Amino acid sequence: MNIVILSGAGMSAESGINTFRDSNGLWEGHDVMEVASPEGWDANQNLVLDFYNQRRKQLLEVNPNDAHKALAELQKIHSVNIITQNVDDLHERAGSTNVLHLHGELLKVRSTLIHSTVLEWKKDLIKGDLCKDGYQLRPHIVWFGEEVPEMDHAIKIVQKAEILIIIGTSMQVYPAASLLQFAPPPIKVFFIDPKPSIDSTERITVYAEKATTGVAKAIEFIKNIK
């Protein structure tokens, strides 16, 4: 069976990864446009670099949770492709092998000019860290206002799904939120989120739960599909 996962911030919340955005829309006390936009980068590179350095340090201190591990186990009996809005590497560390990062990866950096130059990076990134061609390196993150280069690839993956499992995302951030429309009937959809933004229908099963318990229920349901 071809199963496609779309995961968001709630997928990693139980591992201790902050969603960063609080009730008034700030990320760790910063307006999102200050730390996650080309304009913010141009205005204050040191602030942006420090923000992601702190996120990187946190990521290196946490581990995959049971939901990550369950999806990795699922690929042993089904074809599983994961499309994640998360920039962490917890899916990979749990053992999942087919992971597409829509919004970039926190443990990678790239050249500010030559986008094909992408490097693995686990230490702090500071001004003066340059690519081999002499250009400043920046976080390998898709910021607000930038194109999502993997979007077409993600659409093709969803179009081939037999089951779509959406985990820990409000489905309010575009273009990622539009992926659901590329999963037409009869594709079965599971939606897992403590505060789901949609209701159950004949083909959509909603689990208003955190990732670890919701994923376990969805997998149990799939095991019983004939």
C-alpha positions as CSV (number, residue, x, y, z in Angstrom):
1,M,0.0,0.0,0.0
2,N,1.3,3.5,-0.9
3,I,1.1,5.7,2.2
4,V,2.0,9.4,2.2
5,I,2.6,11.3,5.4
6,L,2.3,15.1,5.7
7,S,3.8,16.2,9.0
8,G,3.9,19.6,10.7
9,A,5.1,21.1,14.0
10,G,2.8,18.9,16.2
11,M,4.7,15.9,14.9
12,S,7.8,17.0,16.8
13,A,6.2,18.8,19.7
14,E,6.4,15.6,21.9
15,S,10.1,15.4,21.3
16,G,10.5,18.8,22.9
17,I,10.8,20.9,19.8
18,N,9.0,24.2,20.3
19,T,6.6,25.4,17.7
20,F,8.1,28.8,18.4
21,R,5.0,30.8,17.4
22,D,3.0,31.8,20.5
23,S,-0.6,33.0,20.7
24,N,0.3,36.5,19.6
25,G,2.2,35.3,16.5
26,L,5.7,35.9,17.8
27,W,8.6,33.5,17.3
28,E,10.6,33.5,20.5
29,G,9.7,37.1,21.0
30,H,10.4,38.1,17.4
31,D,8.0,39.1,14.7
32,V,8.2,36.2,12.2
33,M,9.3,38.5,9.4
34,E,12.3,39.5,11.4
35,V,13.8,36.0,11.6
36,A,12.1,34.1,8.7
37,S,12.1,36.4,5.6
38,P,14.5,37.7,3.1
39,E,13.7,41.2,4.4
40,G,14.6,40.2,7.9
41,W,17.9,38.7,6.7
42,D,18.8,41.9,4.8
43,A,18.0,44.0,7.9
44,N,19.8,42.1,10.6
45,Q,21.8,39.0,9.6
46,N,23.2,38.6,13.1
47,L,19.7,38.3,14.6
48,V,18.6,35.7,12.0
49,L,21.8,33.7,12.5
50,D,21.4,33.7,16.3
51,F,17.8,32.6,16.0
52,Y,18.6,29.5,14.0
53,N,21.8,28.8,16.0
54,Q,19.5,28.5,19.1
55,R,17.1,26.3,17.1
56,R,19.9,24.1,15.9
57,K,21.3,23.6,19.5
58,Q,17.8,22.6,20.7
59,L,17.4,20.1,17.9
60,L,20.7,18.4,18.7
61,E,19.5,17.8,22.3
62,V,16.2,16.0,21.5
63,N,15.2,12.6,20.1
64,P,12.5,11.2,17.9
65,N,9.3,10.3,19.7
66,D,7.1,7.2,19.4
67,A,5.2,8.7,16.4
68,H,8.4,9.2,14.4
69,K,9.4,5.6,15.3
70,A,6.0,4.1,14.4
71,L,6.2,5.7,10.9
72,A,9.7,4.3,10.4
73,E,8.4,0.8,11.3
74,L,5.4,1.2,9.0
75,Q,7.8,1.4,6.0
76,K,8.8,-2.2,6.7
77,I,5.4,-3.4,5.4
78,H,4.2,-0.5,3.2
79,S,5.6,2.0,0.8
80,V,5.8,5.2,3.0
81,N,6.7,8.7,1.7
82,I,7.0,11.5,4.2
83,I,6.5,15.1,3.3
84,T,7.3,17.3,6.2
85,Q,6.9,21.0,6.9
86,N,9.4,20.6,9.7
87,V,13.0,21.6,9.4
88,D,14.2,19.0,12.0
89,D,15.8,15.6,11.1
90,L,13.7,13.5,13.6
91,H,12.0,11.5,10.9
92,E,15.4,10.4,9.5
93,R,16.9,9.8,12.9
94,A,13.9,7.5,13.7
95,G,14.7,5.5,10.6
96,S,12.5,6.8,7.8
97,T,14.2,6.8,4.5
98,N,11.9,8.6,2.1
99,V,11.6,12.1,3.6
100,L,10.9,15.3,1.6
101,H,11.5,18.6,3.5
102,L,9.2,21.3,2.1
103,H,10.6,24.1,4.1
104,G,14.3,23.2,4.3
105,E,16.5,21.6,6.9
106,L,17.9,23.2,10.0
107,L,21.1,21.1,10.0
108,K,22.1,22.4,6.5
109,V,23.2,25.8,5.2
110,R,23.5,27.1,1.7
111,S,25.2,29.9,-0.2
112,T,23.4,33.2,-0.3
113,L,24.0,33.3,-4.1
114,I,24.7,29.8,-5.4
115,H,21.6,27.9,-4.2
116,S,22.9,24.6,-5.3
117,T,25.7,24.9,-2.7
118,V,24.2,23.1,0.3
119,L,26.3,21.9,3.2
120,E,25.7,19.8,6.3
121,W,26.0,22.1,9.4
122,K,25.7,21.3,13.1
123,K,27.7,24.1,14.7
124,D,26.8,27.8,15.0
125,L,26.6,29.8,11.7
126,I,28.1,33.2,11.9
127,K,28.8,36.2,9.6
128,G,32.0,35.4,7.8
129,D,31.2,31.8,7.2
130,L,31.5,31.6,3.4
131,C,30.8,29.1,0.7
132,K,33.8,28.0,-1.5
133,D,32.9,30.8,-3.9
134,G,33.2,33.4,-1.2
135,Y,29.6,34.2,-0.5
136,Q,28.0,34.3,3.0
137,L,26.2,31.1,4.1
138,R,22.7,31.3,5.3
139,P,20.3,28.8,6.9
140,H,18.9,26.2,4.4
141,I,15.4,27.3,5.3
142,V,12.5,28.4,3.0
143,W,11.5,31.8,4.4
144,F,8.2,33.5,4.1
145,G,8.0,35.1,0.6
146,E,10.4,32.6,-0.9
147,E,9.4,29.9,-3.4
148,V,8.9,26.3,-2.1
149,P,11.2,24.4,-4.6
150,E,10.0,21.0,-3.6
151,M,6.3,21.7,-4.0
152,D,5.9,20.1,-7.4
153,H,7.6,17.0,-6.2
154,A,5.3,16.9,-3.1
155,I,2.2,17.2,-5.3
156,K,3.4,14.2,-7.5
157,I,3.9,12.1,-4.3
158,V,0.4,12.9,-3.0
159,Q,-1.2,12.2,-6.3
160,K,0.1,8.6,-6.1
161,A,-1.1,8.0,-2.5
162,E,-3.6,5.4,-1.5
163,I,-3.7,6.7,2.0
164,L,-2.8,10.2,3.3
165,I,-2.0,10.8,7.0
166,I,-1.8,14.4,8.1
167,I,-0.1,14.9,11.4
168,G,0.3,17.9,13.6
169,T,-0.5,20.7,11.2
170,S,-3.3,23.2,11.0
171,M,-3.3,23.0,7.2
172,Q,-3.5,26.8,7.2
173,V,0.0,27.6,5.8
174,Y,0.2,27.7,2.0
175,P,1.3,26.3,-0.3
176,A,1.6,23.1,1.9
177,A,-2.0,23.3,2.9
178,S,-3.1,22.9,-0.7
179,L,-1.6,19.4,-0.9
180,L,-4.9,17.9,0.4
181,Q,-6.7,18.9,-2.8
182,F,-4.3,16.7,-4.7
183,A,-5.5,13.6,-2.8
184,P,-8.9,13.1,-4.5
185,P,-11.3,10.3,-3.6
186,P,-11.0,7.4,-3.1
187,I,-7.8,8.2,-1.2
188,K,-8.4,7.6,2.5
189,V,-7.3,10.5,4.7
190,F,-6.4,10.5,8.4
191,F,-6.1,13.9,10.2
192,I,-4.2,13.9,13.5
193,D,-4.1,17.1,15.6
194,P,-5.1,18.0,19.1
195,K,-7.1,20.9,17.7
196,P,-8.1,19.7,14.2
197,S,-9.2,22.4,11.7
198,I,-11.4,20.0,9.8
199,D,-14.2,17.5,10.7
200,S,-14.5,13.8,9.9
201,T,-16.3,12.8,6.7
202,E,-16.9,9.5,4.9
203,R,-13.3,9.4,3.7
204,I,-11.5,11.6,6.3
205,T,-11.0,10.2,9.8
206,V,-10.0,12.9,12.4
207,Y,-8.2,12.0,15.6
208,A,-8.2,15.0,17.9
209,E,-5.1,13.8,19.6
210,K,-1.4,14.4,19.9
211,A,0.9,12.7,17.4
212,T,2.0,9.7,19.4
213,T,-1.5,8.4,20.2
214,G,-3.1,9.5,16.9
215,V,-0.5,7.8,14.7
216,A,-0.8,4.6,16.7
217,K,-4.6,4.6,16.0
218,A,-4.2,5.4,12.3
219,I,-1.7,2.5,11.9
220,E,-4.0,0.1,13.7
221,F,-6.8,1.1,11.4
222,I,-4.6,0.6,8.3
223,K,-3.6,-2.9,9.5
224,N,-7.3,-3.9,9.3
225,I,-7.9,-2.6,5.8
226,K,-8.5,-5.5,3.5
